[in-house]
Amino acid sequence: MPLLPDHASISRIKLPVVIIILLTHLGAVAALFAFSWTGVGIAVALCYATGALGITLGYHRLLTHGSFRCHPWTRYVLTILGCLALQGGPVSWVAYHRLHHKGSDHAPDPHSPKVVNFLWSHMLWLFWSDPGLPDEAAERAMTRDLLRDRGLDRIHRLFFLLNLALGLALFGLGYAIDGWAGGWSVFLWAFCMRAVLVWHSTWFVNSATHLWGYRNYETPDNSRNTWWVALLTFGEGWHNNHHADQRSAAHGHRWFEIDPTYLVIRLLERVGLAWDVVVPRHRERMSRVRKAA
């Protein structure tokens, strides 16, 4: 298995991406020396808001797979929260995830550990431009359903400004509470540390859940159900179930496969903020493997 794919040459490094990811990780390390309960508390709240509601619920189950429908303003709020996870705008995120499902663990999957290796699938794939992967025009062609909504397109284009505004707001809030020390503490914890934690939790879905865990269903890829990834990502770690039934809003298919995000979708449905929720289909017809890794 190669350390890096052939296209990963120095000339193809995405320098802005490398710099942002490196500086944010350095900020997360610095946060350990700028501890405050205020910073930690806001970081925990934003982990849930941006990771669970923004990425898992908004970017993934709503925008990528259409697992439920909702009012435009609910969709916009979830999409903005997804942007604030610092994982790219909705158009790019959805395009790459749809490409992953198109050829999972085979070309053109952009981040398969079976094609390259664990570290590549976890994060290194983000650092290089791949001529075989979609450019901006191709991304927009793959997400025409999203771009029919001009509001989503505007939010996508505001990705950088939204994150800049969040960083300044967090620093300002901390400064108002406890001066310069408070400003840096809240920024380093609630922006840097929080972003790093949400990043790696999301990236484990690309890497760990295609290597370790058990399978409920025979699928043409190596997707697996990994309990600790499900714990970190509010239900996304039941990945084999998801690959077997991609549009289903429920990723947990057995009684012990707890899926907090599906419970939130059901709550939204109960109060009239979501409808047409897609439930698991033909479970009884799928061949069970149930083998432990």
PASEBA-1860 file (N, C-alpha, C; in nm, 3 decimals):
! residues 293
1> MPLLPDHA> 0.086/-0.120/0.000/0.000/0.000/0.000/0.089/0.124/0.000 ~ 0.068/0.220/-0.093/0.158/0.336/-0.104/0.143/0.431/0.014 ~ 0.255/0.502/0.043/0.249/0.604/0.147/0.164/0.722/0.101 ~ 0.182/0.761/-0.026/0.103/0.867/-0.089/0.069/0.825/-0.230 ~ -0.042/0.868/-0.285/-0.074/0.837/-0.424/0.016/0.915/-0.520 ~ 0.016/0.876/-0.647/0.105/0.936/-0.745/0.086/1.086/-0.763 ~ -0.039/1.134/-0.749/-0.065/1.275/-0.775/-0.019/1.367/-0.660 ~ 0.023/1.308/-0.548/0.058/1.389/-0.430/0.201/1.442/-0.441
9> SISRIKLP> 0.225/1.527/-0.540/0.355/1.590/-0.557/0.355/1.727/-0.489 ~ 0.475/1.780/-0.467/0.486/1.910/-0.401/0.411/2.018/-0.477 ~ 0.411/2.009/-0.609/0.346/2.112/-0.691/0.195/2.112/-0.674 ~ 0.140/2.005/-0.620/-0.006/1.996/-0.605/-0.052/2.020/-0.462 ~ 0.037/2.060/-0.373/-0.003/2.087/-0.235/-0.098/2.207/-0.231 ~ -0.205/2.194/-0.154/-0.300/2.305/-0.132/-0.248/2.385/-0.012 ~ -0.161/2.479/-0.039/-0.093/2.551/0.069/-0.189/2.621/0.165 ~ -0.294/2.690/0.116/-0.386/2.754/0.212/-0.451/2.655/0.309
17> VVIIILLT> -0.488/2.537/0.256/-0.550/2.435/0.342/-0.449/2.387/0.446 ~ -0.327/2.360/0.403/-0.223/2.314/0.496/-0.200/2.418/0.606 ~ -0.192/2.545/0.568/-0.166/2.651/0.666/-0.280/2.662/0.767 ~ -0.405/2.660/0.718/-0.520/2.672/0.808/-0.526/2.555/0.906 ~ -0.508/2.434/0.855/-0.515/2.317/0.942/-0.399/2.316/1.042 ~ -0.279/2.354/0.997/-0.163/2.359/1.086/-0.181/2.463/1.195 ~ -0.221/2.585/1.157/-0.237/2.692/1.256/-0.348/2.660/1.356 ~ -0.455/2.599/1.308/-0.566/2.565/1.399/-0.522/2.458/1.498
25> HLGAVAAL> -0.443/2.360/1.453/-0.390/2.260/1.546/-0.294/2.324/1.647 ~ -0.213/2.418/1.602/-0.123/2.488/1.695/-0.205/2.567/1.797 ~ -0.316/2.627/1.751/-0.404/2.698/1.843/-0.466/2.605/1.945 ~ -0.497/2.481/1.903/-0.553/2.383/1.996/-0.451/2.346/2.103 ~ -0.324/2.334/2.064/-0.219/2.306/2.161/-0.204/2.424/2.258 ~ -0.208/2.546/2.202/-0.195/2.666/2.285/-0.311/2.677/2.384 ~ -0.427/2.624/2.347/-0.544/2.630/2.436/-0.517/2.561/2.569 ~ -0.432/2.459/2.566/-0.400/2.387/2.690/-0.332/2.477/2.792
33> FAFSWTGV> -0.271/2.586/2.744/-0.202/2.679/2.834/-0.285/2.806/2.859 ~ -0.408/2.805/2.811/-0.497/2.920/2.830/-0.634/2.872/2.876 ~ -0.631/2.782/2.975/-0.756/2.719/3.020/-0.847/2.819/3.090 ~ -0.976/2.805/3.059/-1.080/2.873/3.137/-1.208/2.794/3.121 ~ -1.290/2.790/3.227/-1.415/2.716/3.217/-1.509/2.781/3.116 ~ -1.499/2.911/3.100/-1.581/2.979/2.999/-1.545/2.930/2.860 ~ -1.416/2.925/2.831/-1.371/2.877/2.701/-1.413/2.734/2.675 ~ -1.394/2.648/2.775/-1.430/2.508/2.760/-1.581/2.492/2.741
41> GIAVALCY> -1.659/2.566/2.820/-1.804/2.556/2.809/-1.856/2.596/2.672 ~ -1.804/2.707/2.619/-1.846/2.751/2.487/-1.798/2.653/2.380 ~ -1.679/2.596/2.400/-1.627/2.497/2.305/-1.718/2.375/2.300 ~ -1.762/2.326/2.415/-1.851/2.209/2.418/-1.983/2.240/2.346 ~ -2.039/2.357/2.373/-2.164/2.394/2.307/-2.147/2.403/2.156 ~ -2.034/2.460/2.112/-2.011/2.473/1.968/-1.975/2.340/1.903 ~ -1.915/2.248/1.979/-1.893/2.113/1.925/-2.025/2.051/1.884 ~ -2.125/2.066/1.971/-2.255/2.009/1.937/-2.322/2.087/1.824
49> ATGALGIT> -2.318/2.219/1.833/-2.387/2.302/1.733/-2.328/2.282/1.594 ~ -2.195/2.283/1.583/-2.132/2.274/1.452/-2.111/2.130/1.406 ~ -2.077/2.041/1.501/-2.052/1.902/1.464/-2.180/1.821/1.447 ~ -2.264/1.820/1.551/-2.387/1.738/1.545/-2.493/1.801/1.456 ~ -2.525/1.929/1.483/-2.632/1.994/1.406/-2.583/2.040/1.269 ~ -2.462/2.095/1.262/-2.413/2.148/1.136/-2.369/2.042/1.037 ~ -2.275/1.955/1.078/-2.220/1.855/0.986/-2.310/1.731/0.977 ~ -2.333/1.664/1.089/-2.408/1.538/1.086/-2.551/1.557/1.038
57> LGYHRLLT> -2.623/1.648/1.101/-2.764/1.668/1.066/-2.779/1.750/0.938 ~ -2.706/1.862/0.928/-2.726/1.953/0.817/-2.655/1.911/0.689 ~ -2.523/1.916/0.688/-2.447/1.883/0.568/-2.474/1.741/0.519 ~ -2.472/1.644/0.615/-2.476/1.504/0.573/-2.617/1.453/0.547 ~ -2.698/1.447/0.651/-2.827/1.380/0.634/-2.928/1.464/0.556 ~ -2.923/1.596/0.572/-3.017/1.681/0.499/-2.968/1.714/0.359 ~ -2.853/1.780/0.347/-2.810/1.831/0.217/-2.756/1.722/0.126 ~ -2.675/1.632/0.178/-2.615/1.529/0.092/-2.716/1.423/0.051
65> HGSFRCHP> -2.792/1.372/0.147/-2.875/1.256/0.122/-3.025/1.283/0.121 ~ -3.067/1.402/0.158/-3.210/1.431/0.157/-3.289/1.337/0.244 ~ -3.238/1.308/0.366/-3.304/1.212/0.454/-3.433/1.266/0.514 ~ -3.454/1.396/0.504/-3.579/1.458/0.548/-3.592/1.592/0.477 ~ -3.708/1.652/0.488/-3.730/1.784/0.434/-3.764/1.880/0.547 ~ -3.739/2.009/0.523/-3.765/2.107/0.628/-3.788/2.244/0.564 ~ -3.827/2.339/0.646/-3.848/2.475/0.598/-3.714/2.538/0.555 ~ -3.718/2.630/0.460/-3.592/2.692/0.413/-3.508/2.751/0.526
73> WTRYVLTI> -3.571/2.818/0.623/-3.491/2.883/0.726/-3.428/2.781/0.821 ~ -3.493/2.668/0.841/-3.430/2.560/0.918/-3.308/2.509/0.843 ~ -3.324/2.491/0.712/-3.212/2.446/0.629/-3.097/2.546/0.632 ~ -3.129/2.675/0.628/-3.023/2.777/0.629/-2.947/2.779/0.762 ~ -3.020/2.768/0.872/-2.954/2.767/1.003/-2.860/2.647/1.015 ~ -2.907/2.529/0.975/-2.822/2.410/0.981/-2.701/2.423/0.890 ~ -2.721/2.484/0.773/-2.609/2.500/0.679/-2.506/2.598/0.732 ~ -2.550/2.706/0.793/-2.456/2.802/0.853/-2.376/2.735/0.964
81> LGCLALQG> -2.443/2.656/1.046/-2.372/2.583/1.152/-2.270/2.487/1.091 ~ -2.304/2.425/0.978/-2.208/2.338/0.909/-2.087/2.416/0.860 ~ -2.110/2.535/0.806/-1.999/2.620/0.762/-1.905/2.650/0.878 ~ -1.961/2.673/0.996/-1.881/2.712/1.112/-1.799/2.596/1.169 ~ -1.819/2.475/1.114/-1.732/2.363/1.152/-1.598/2.370/1.080 ~ -1.585/2.465/0.988/-1.459/2.491/0.918/-1.416/2.370/0.833 ~ -1.514/2.307/0.769/-1.486/2.192/0.683/-1.517/2.223/0.536 ~ -1.531/2.350/0.503/-1.563/2.389/0.367/-1.709/2.425/0.354
89> GPVSWVAY> -1.743/2.494/0.245/-1.881/2.531/0.220/-1.965/2.411/0.183 ~ -2.097/2.424/0.188/-2.185/2.309/0.164/-2.171/2.248/0.026 ~ -2.147/2.330/-0.077/-2.137/2.276/-0.214/-2.019/2.181/-0.224 ~ -1.902/2.223/-0.176/-1.783/2.138/-0.182/-1.798/2.014/-0.096 ~ -1.847/2.031/0.026/-1.860/1.919/0.119/-1.952/1.813/0.062 ~ -2.068/1.855/0.014/-2.166/1.761/-0.040/-2.113/1.693/-0.166 ~ -2.047/1.768/-0.254/-1.994/1.710/-0.378/-1.894/1.599/-0.348 ~ -1.801/1.623/-0.256/-1.701/1.522/-0.224/-1.763/1.401/-0.154
97> HRLHHKGS> -1.863/1.425/-0.071/-1.924/1.310/-0.004/-2.006/1.226/-0.102 ~ -2.072/1.289/-0.196/-2.143/1.213/-0.298/-2.045/1.134/-0.385 ~ -1.928/1.191/-0.410/-1.826/1.119/-0.485/-1.777/0.998/-0.406 ~ -1.766/1.012/-0.277/-1.727/0.900/-0.191/-1.826/0.785/-0.206 ~ -1.955/0.815/-0.208/-2.055/0.709/-0.221/-2.060/0.652/-0.362 ~ -2.021/0.730/-0.460/-2.026/0.684/-0.599/-1.931/0.567/-0.622 ~ -1.815/0.568/-0.557/-1.720/0.459/-0.576/-1.648/0.426/-0.449 ~ -1.721/0.405/-0.342/-1.660/0.390/-0.210/-1.557/0.277/-0.208
105> DHAPDPHS> -1.437/0.311/-0.160/-1.323/0.220/-0.151/-1.271/0.176/-0.287 ~ -1.314/0.244/-0.391/-1.263/0.227/-0.525/-1.255/0.366/-0.587 ~ -1.185/0.379/-0.700/-1.187/0.507/-0.770/-1.331/0.537/-0.810 ~ -1.380/0.662/-0.794/-1.305/0.784/-0.761/-1.317/0.828/-0.614 ~ -1.328/0.735/-0.521/-1.337/0.770/-0.380/-1.215/0.855/-0.341 ~ -1.235/0.979/-0.293/-1.121/1.066/-0.264/-1.045/1.031/-0.138 ~ -1.105/0.947/-0.050/-1.039/0.924/0.079/-1.062/0.783/0.133 ~ -1.020/0.685/0.055/-1.037/0.547/0.101/-0.908/0.494/0.164
113> PKVVNFLW> -0.916/0.438/0.285/-0.797/0.377/0.345/-0.758/0.247/0.276 ~ -0.851/0.187/0.203/-0.822/0.062/0.132/-0.743/0.088/0.004 ~ -0.756/0.208/-0.053/-0.685/0.242/-0.176/-0.545/0.294/-0.144 ~ -0.532/0.379/-0.039/-0.402/0.434/-0.002/-0.369/0.383/0.139 ~ -0.404/0.458/0.243/-0.376/0.413/0.379/-0.460/0.493/0.477 ~ -0.448/0.459/0.606/-0.529/0.523/0.708/-0.506/0.673/0.713 ~ -0.379/0.716/0.719/-0.349/0.857/0.735/-0.398/0.939/0.616 ~ -0.386/0.882/0.498/-0.436/0.951/0.378/-0.587/0.972/0.389
121> SHMLWLFW> -0.660/0.868/0.423/-0.806/0.878/0.429/-0.850/0.968/0.544 ~ -0.769/0.974/0.649/-0.808/1.053/0.766/-0.793/1.202/0.741 ~ -0.679/1.244/0.681/-0.662/1.388/0.662/-0.570/1.429/0.548 ~ -0.473/1.345/0.509/-0.376/1.390/0.410/-0.439/1.420/0.275 ~ -0.552/1.354/0.242/-0.615/1.378/0.113/-0.658/1.523/0.097 ~ -0.679/1.592/0.208/-0.720/1.732/0.204/-0.607/1.823/0.156 ~ -0.483/1.777/0.166/-0.367/1.864/0.143/-0.324/1.873/-0.003 ~ -0.375/1.783/-0.087/-0.332/1.782/-0.226/-0.450/1.797/-0.322
129> SDPGLPDE> -0.429/1.868/-0.430/-0.529/1.874/-0.537/-0.510/1.752/-0.625 ~ -0.618/1.687/-0.657/-0.617/1.566/-0.738/-0.680/1.596/-0.873 ~ -0.607/1.582/-0.984/-0.665/1.613/-1.115/-0.783/1.524/-1.150 ~ -0.798/1.413/-1.080/-0.911/1.325/-1.107/-1.036/1.359/-1.028 ~ -1.026/1.458/-0.940/-1.140/1.498/-0.857/-1.201/1.627/-0.911 ~ -1.324/1.656/-0.873/-1.395/1.769/-0.934/-1.337/1.905/-0.900 ~ -1.336/1.994/-1.001/-1.303/2.134/-0.976/-1.432/2.206/-0.936 ~ -1.426/2.338/-0.924/-1.544/2.412/-0.876/-1.664/2.392/-0.968
137> AAERAMTR> -1.640/2.392/-1.100/-1.751/2.375/-1.195/-1.814/2.236/-1.178 ~ -1.730/2.134/-1.160/-1.782/1.999/-1.143/-1.856/1.984/-1.011 ~ -1.804/2.049/-0.906/-1.874/2.046/-0.778/-2.015/2.102/-0.791 ~ -2.026/2.212/-0.863/-2.157/2.275/-0.879/-2.249/2.189/-0.965 ~ -2.191/2.118/-1.061/-2.272/2.028/-1.144/-2.325/1.910/-1.061 ~ -2.247/1.867/-0.961/-2.287/1.754/-0.877/-2.387/1.794/-0.770 ~ -2.406/1.924/-0.752/-2.494/1.972/-0.644/-2.600/2.068/-0.697 ~ -2.646/2.040/-0.818/-2.748/2.128/-0.879/-2.873/2.138/-0.792
145> DLLRDRGL> -2.906/2.028/-0.723/-3.025/2.030/-0.639/-3.011/2.133/-0.527 ~ -2.890/2.150/-0.474/-2.868/2.249/-0.369/-2.872/2.390/-0.427 ~ -2.811/2.407/-0.544/-2.794/2.541/-0.601/-2.923/2.599/-0.656 ~ -3.026/2.517/-0.665/-3.158/2.574/-0.700/-3.206/2.668/-0.590 ~ -3.153/2.648/-0.471/-3.185/2.734/-0.357/-3.076/2.842/-0.349 ~ -3.108/2.963/-0.388/-3.009/3.070/-0.392/-2.954/3.102/-0.253 ~ -3.036/3.078/-0.152/-2.988/3.102/-0.016/-2.870/3.013/0.018 ~ -2.876/2.885/-0.021/-2.765/2.794/0.006/-2.640/2.836/-0.071
153> DRIHRLFF> -2.660/2.881/-0.194/-2.546/2.927/-0.274/-2.479/3.047/-0.208 ~ -2.559/3.141/-0.157/-2.503/3.259/-0.089/-2.426/3.218/0.036 ~ -2.483/3.126/0.113/-2.415/3.080/0.234/-2.282/3.016/0.198 ~ -2.280/2.936/0.091/-2.155/2.873/0.047/-2.049/2.979/0.017 ~ -2.087/3.084/-0.050/-1.992/3.188/-0.089/-1.945/3.270/0.033 ~ -2.022/3.266/0.141/-1.986/3.343/0.261/-1.907/3.260/0.362 ~ -1.863/3.141/0.322/-1.798/3.048/0.415/-1.684/3.115/0.493 ~ -1.592/3.180/0.425/-1.477/3.240/0.492/-1.521/3.352/0.586
161> LLNLALGL> -1.610/3.438/0.541/-1.654/3.551/0.624/-1.729/3.504/0.748 ~ -1.807/3.398/0.735/-1.879/3.345/0.850/-1.782/3.298/0.958 ~ -1.676/3.230/0.918/-1.578/3.182/1.015/-1.494/3.295/1.073 ~ -1.463/3.394/0.991/-1.392/3.511/1.042/-1.477/3.583/1.146 ~ -1.606/3.598/1.117/-1.697/3.664/1.212/-1.707/3.585/1.342 ~ -1.713/3.451/1.332/-1.720/3.370/1.453/-1.594/3.387/1.538 ~ -1.478/3.383/1.474/-1.353/3.398/1.549/-1.346/3.531/1.620 ~ -1.383/3.639/1.552/-1.381/3.772/1.614/-1.483/3.782/1.726
169> ALFGLGYA> -1.602/3.723/1.704/-1.706/3.728/1.807/-1.664/3.652/1.933 ~ -1.600/3.538/1.915/-1.554/3.460/2.030/-1.447/3.534/2.108 ~ -1.352/3.595/2.036/-1.249/3.671/2.104/-1.311/3.790/2.178 ~ -1.405/3.857/2.111/-1.470/3.972/2.173/-1.549/3.935/2.297 ~ -1.617/3.821/2.292/-1.693/3.775/2.409/-1.600/3.746/2.526 ~ -1.491/3.675/2.497/-1.396/3.644/2.603/-1.331/3.769/2.660 ~ -1.302/3.867/2.572/-1.242/3.992/2.617/-1.337/4.069/2.708 ~ -1.467/4.068/2.673/-1.566/4.137/2.755/-1.579/4.074/2.893
177> IDGWAGGW> -1.553/3.943/2.902/-1.566/3.872/3.029/-1.441/3.887/3.116 ~ -1.324/3.874/3.052/-1.201/3.869/3.133/-1.081/3.930/3.061 ~ -1.101/4.035/2.987/-0.989/4.104/2.924/-0.917/4.020/2.819 ~ -0.789/4.053/2.797/-0.712/3.985/2.693/-0.698/3.836/2.720 ~ -0.678/3.799/2.845/-0.664/3.657/2.878/-0.792/3.581/2.844 ~ -0.906/3.642/2.877/-1.033/3.579/2.845/-1.056/3.570/2.696 ~ -1.018/3.675/2.622/-1.035/3.675/2.477/-0.959/3.561/2.412 ~ -0.830/3.547/2.451/-0.749/3.440/2.392/-0.797/3.303/2.436
185> SVFLWAFC> -0.839/3.290/2.561/-0.886/3.161/2.610/-1.010/3.114/2.533 ~ -1.108/3.203/2.521/-1.230/3.164/2.450/-1.200/3.137/2.303 ~ -1.117/3.217/2.239/-1.085/3.194/2.099/-1.012/3.061/2.079 ~ -0.911/3.036/2.162/-0.830/2.915/2.144/-0.911/2.789/2.173 ~ -0.999/2.795/2.273/-1.080/2.677/2.304/-1.201/2.663/2.211 ~ -1.279/2.769/2.197/-1.406/2.758/2.125/-1.391/2.763/1.974 ~ -1.280/2.819/1.926/-1.257/2.818/1.782/-1.156/2.710/1.743 ~ -1.035/2.715/1.796/-0.928/2.624/1.753/-0.949/2.482/1.806
193> MRAVLVWH> -0.955/2.466/1.938/-0.971/2.333/1.995/-1.101/2.268/1.947 ~ -1.207/2.344/1.946/-1.336/2.290/1.901/-1.329/2.246/1.755 ~ -1.269/2.326/1.668/-1.258/2.290/1.526/-1.178/2.161/1.509 ~ -1.067/2.150/1.583/-0.982/2.031/1.572/-1.058/1.906/1.618 ~ -1.131/1.916/1.728/-1.207/1.801/1.778/-1.315/1.759/1.679 ~ -1.386/1.855/1.622/-1.490/1.822/1.524/-1.428/1.768/1.396 ~ -1.316/1.827/1.353/-1.246/1.775/1.235/-1.215/1.626/1.250 ~ -1.142/1.592/1.355/-1.096/1.454/1.367/-1.212/1.357/1.390
201> STWFVNSA> -1.316/1.402/1.457/-1.434/1.316/1.472/-1.494/1.285/1.335 ~ -1.509/1.388/1.251/-1.562/1.368/1.116/-1.467/1.283/1.033 ~ -1.338/1.310/1.043/-1.241/1.236/0.961/-1.235/1.089/0.998 ~ -1.265/1.054/1.123/-1.268/0.913/1.160/-1.375/0.836/1.082 ~ -1.480/0.904/1.039/-1.581/0.837/0.957/-1.521/0.795/0.824 ~ -1.432/0.878/0.769/-1.366/0.844/0.642/-1.263/0.733/0.660 ~ -1.195/0.731/0.773/-1.083/0.639/0.792/-1.122/0.516/0.874 ~ -1.152/0.535/1.002/-1.173/0.422/1.093/-1.290/0.334/1.052
209> THLWGYRN> -1.401/0.394/1.006/-1.519/0.313/0.975/-1.509/0.241/0.842 ~ -1.395/0.252/0.775/-1.369/0.169/0.657/-1.259/0.068/0.685 ~ -1.222/0.055/0.813/-1.118/-0.041/0.852/-1.162/-0.131/0.967 ~ -1.227/-0.076/1.069/-1.251/-0.150/1.193/-1.399/-0.148/1.229 ~ -1.446/-0.261/1.280/-1.584/-0.271/1.324/-1.652/-0.392/1.262 ~ -1.781/-0.399/1.276/-1.859/-0.514/1.226/-1.952/-0.468/1.114 ~ -2.005/-0.565/1.042/-2.092/-0.536/0.928/-2.228/-0.603/0.948 ~ -2.334/-0.525/0.937/-2.468/-0.583/0.936/-2.509/-0.624/0.796
217> YETPDNSR> -2.455/-0.557/0.695/-2.501/-0.576/0.558/-2.384/-0.598/0.462 ~ -2.407/-0.678/0.362/-2.309/-0.695/0.256/-2.320/-0.575/0.162 ~ -2.215/-0.499/0.153/-2.209/-0.385/0.063/-2.083/-0.399/-0.022 ~ -2.075/-0.332/-0.138/-1.958/-0.348/-0.225/-1.833/-0.276/-0.176 ~ -1.840/-0.213/-0.060/-1.725/-0.142/-0.003/-1.687/-0.210/0.129 ~ -1.595/-0.149/0.200/-1.552/-0.205/0.328/-1.607/-0.127/0.447 ~ -1.721/-0.062/0.429/-1.781/0.016/0.538/-1.815/-0.074/0.656 ~ -1.796/-0.016/0.777/-1.816/-0.092/0.899/-1.885/-0.007/1.005
225> NTWWVALL> -1.948/-0.073/1.099/-2.008/-0.006/1.213/-1.906/-0.001/1.327 ~ -1.870/0.120/1.369/-1.765/0.139/1.469/-1.823/0.220/1.584 ~ -1.842/0.155/1.698/-1.919/0.216/1.806/-1.859/0.346/1.857 ~ -1.725/0.352/1.869/-1.665/0.471/1.927/-1.670/0.590/1.831 ~ -1.672/0.563/1.701/-1.692/0.671/1.606/-1.836/0.720/1.612 ~ -1.930/0.628/1.629/-2.070/0.668/1.647/-2.086/0.757/1.769 ~ -2.012/0.726/1.874/-2.018/0.807/1.996/-1.964/0.947/1.971 ~ -1.853/0.958/1.897/-1.791/1.088/1.870/-1.872/1.173/1.774
233> TFGEGWHN> -1.947/1.109/1.685/-2.011/1.181/1.574/-2.164/1.179/1.581 ~ -2.219/1.147/1.697/-2.363/1.154/1.718/-2.439/1.061/1.623 ~ -2.381/0.941/1.599/-2.450/0.838/1.522/-2.392/0.807/1.386 ~ -2.292/0.883/1.340/-2.238/0.861/1.206/-2.151/0.735/1.197 ~ -2.109/0.682/1.309/-2.020/0.566/1.307/-2.087/0.436/1.268 ~ -2.220/0.433/1.259/-2.289/0.313/1.210/-2.284/0.317/1.058 ~ -2.162/0.311/1.007/-2.135/0.348/0.867/-2.176/0.239/0.768 ~ -2.162/0.114/0.807/-2.207/0.007/0.718/-2.358/0.014/0.696
241> NHHADQRS> -2.433/0.044/0.803/-2.577/0.062/0.789/-2.607/0.175/0.691 ~ -2.530/0.283/0.702/-2.552/0.400/0.616/-2.523/0.366/0.470 ~ -2.415/0.292/0.444/-2.382/0.258/0.306/-2.484/0.160/0.247 ~ -2.546/0.080/0.332/-2.648/-0.013/0.283/-2.778/0.057/0.250 ~ -2.804/0.171/0.314/-2.931/0.242/0.295/-2.902/0.391/0.311 ~ -2.846/0.452/0.206/-2.785/0.584/0.217/-2.884/0.696/0.250 ~ -3.005/0.687/0.203/-3.100/0.797/0.226/-3.169/0.787/0.362 ~ -3.156/0.677/0.429/-3.226/0.661/0.557/-3.179/0.765/0.658
249> AAHGHRWF> -3.273/0.827/0.726/-3.240/0.922/0.831/-3.183/0.853/0.953 ~ -3.215/0.724/0.970/-3.168/0.646/1.085/-3.044/0.568/1.045 ~ -2.933/0.591/1.113/-2.811/0.514/1.086/-2.798/0.395/1.180 ~ -2.857/0.401/1.295/-2.859/0.287/1.385/-2.973/0.194/1.348 ~ -2.943/0.068/1.316/-3.047/-0.026/1.271/-3.076/-0.137/1.370 ~ -2.992/-0.155/1.470/-3.017/-0.257/1.571/-3.038/-0.187/1.706 ~ -3.098/-0.256/1.799/-3.147/-0.191/1.921/-3.036/-0.119/1.998 ~ -2.913/-0.171/1.989/-2.804/-0.111/2.067/-2.728/-0.005/1.987
257> EIDPTYLV> -2.763/0.016/1.860/-2.694/0.115/1.777/-2.762/0.251/1.796 ~ -2.721/0.319/1.900/-2.785/0.445/1.939/-2.746/0.555/1.842 ~ -2.845/0.627/1.793/-2.824/0.731/1.692/-2.889/0.861/1.740 ~ -2.816/0.943/1.816/-2.877/1.066/1.870/-2.928/1.161/1.762 ~ -2.863/1.164/1.646/-2.907/1.256/1.541/-3.045/1.217/1.488 ~ -3.071/1.089/1.478/-3.204/1.045/1.434/-3.311/1.087/1.534 ~ -3.277/1.084/1.662/-3.372/1.129/1.764/-3.403/1.278/1.747 ~ -3.301/1.357/1.710/-3.323/1.499/1.686/-3.413/1.518/1.564
265> IRLLERVG> -3.393/1.439/1.459/-3.478/1.449/1.340/-3.623/1.417/1.377 ~ -3.642/1.315/1.458/-3.778/1.280/1.501/-3.839/1.391/1.586 ~ -3.757/1.456/1.668/-3.806/1.567/1.748/-3.847/1.683/1.656 ~ -3.766/1.713/1.557/-3.801/1.819/1.461/-3.931/1.785/1.388 ~ -3.947/1.656/1.356/-4.071/1.613/1.291/-4.190/1.632/1.384 ~ -4.171/1.601/1.511/-4.280/1.611/1.608/-4.329/1.755/1.623 ~ -4.238/1.851/1.614/-4.276/1.991/1.632/-4.303/2.063/1.500 ~ -4.304/1.987/1.390/-4.340/2.044/1.261/-4.228/2.111/1.185
273> LAWDVVVP> -4.101/2.092/1.227/-3.989/2.153/1.157/-3.923/2.060/1.056 ~ -3.965/1.934/1.052/-3.915/1.838/0.954/-4.029/1.747/0.912 ~ -4.021/1.696/0.791/-4.123/1.604/0.741/-4.060/1.517/0.631 ~ -4.139/1.420/0.580/-4.090/1.325/0.480/-3.959/1.261/0.525 ~ -3.955/1.218/0.651/-3.836/1.154/0.706/-3.823/1.014/0.644 ~ -3.706/0.985/0.588/-3.682/0.856/0.522/-3.642/0.753/0.627 ~ -3.718/0.645/0.636/-3.690/0.539/0.734/-3.617/0.425/0.664 ~ -3.547/0.338/0.740/-3.474/0.227/0.679/-3.565/0.139/0.593
281> RHRERMSR> -3.516/0.099/0.476/-3.597/0.023/0.382/-3.550/-0.122/0.374 ~ -3.644/-0.212/0.360/-3.619/-0.353/0.329/-3.507/-0.414/0.412 ~ -3.505/-0.383/0.540/-3.400/-0.439/0.625/-3.398/-0.592/0.619 ~ -3.519/-0.649/0.618/-3.528/-0.793/0.625/-3.476/-0.862/0.499 ~ -3.462/-0.786/0.389/-3.415/-0.846/0.264/-3.264/-0.836/0.248 ~ -3.200/-0.762/0.334/-3.056/-0.745/0.323/-2.985/-0.861/0.393 ~ -2.883/-0.909/0.329/-2.808/-1.023/0.384/-2.723/-0.975/0.502 ~ -2.739/-1.041/0.615/-2.664/-1.007/0.734/-2.528/-1.078/0.736
289> VRKAA> -2.428/-1.005/0.769/-2.294/-1.062/0.780/-2.261/-1.079/0.928 ~ -2.277/-0.970/1.003/-2.254/-0.972/1.148/-2.121/-1.036/1.187 ~ -2.018/-1.000/1.117/-1.891/-1.054/1.162/-1.810/-0.948/1.232 ~ -1.744/-0.986/1.334/-1.663/-0.892/1.411/-1.531/-0.869/1.340 ~ -1.481/-0.746/1.356/-1.351/-0.717/1.295/-1.241/-0.787/1.375
END
